[in-house]
């Protein structure tokens, strides 16, 4: 169960056993840093409870993942799965998302109104409050009333980074599950199979990601993007030498090899358009890669590479 969630062995064990015995709590707090699978786990719980193929109440523990209910939950459009978050609040208030700083009592009241009705098409109503630590005091007090008298067939999942930021009265009425930081092994393996990174680059990013898959994805994209845009810049713009030297200085600091690899990937895409120019460009990129692997000073290698590439195109 929960194969699509990385790591979190202990949380999975606890929830699996509760699901097997059809004994989920009314409210959980999924605690842990960003990017470790809390929200994904909350959605999985919603699937297990509402799957049209398997019946949670008969001890069937798996969500099929493909029935109409599971599909709607995957897409975030199931009428019995409710997100109580800044996006929802902005929608209710008809205001901008970036103006949302706290989850307010009106948003919790809206949730309570939903909770007091029967499930629309699923069997269970699931509310995901995220980030729960952003509830203001009035909102938290209002939620407390719901936790004291939990509605039938309803599971409330609070998602938060730290327990200390949530009122004790709420913590004491919820089951707290801690989500651990993901290991570097788990993250680098994921990067290799999902972002087609080689093991060295995947390991480097995993080391910088602080156990968060979100961080790792962002870092992988940033590195990718910097090489990608750099290739286009050098190919399409007449840069001054001072600009080029500035570029190579920055890239040398942020990860020369990743950048050269990303530029190589971009250059290969241009092969069909200007093959006569791309071959020598690929050769330059490849030579630079070899020099970087031999630990030749990155800035020197990049200075030469960028100047040589520019002279190919202008
Ligand atoms: Zn299903």
Boltz pocket constraint, residues with backbone or C-beta under 6 A from the ligand:
constraints:
  - pocket:
      binder: B
      contacts: [[A, 47], [A, 50], [A, 51], [A, 52], [A, 53], [A, 54], [A, 63], [A, 64], [A, 65], [A, 66], [A, 67], [A, 68], [A, 69], [A, 70], [A, 71]]
      max_distance: 6.0
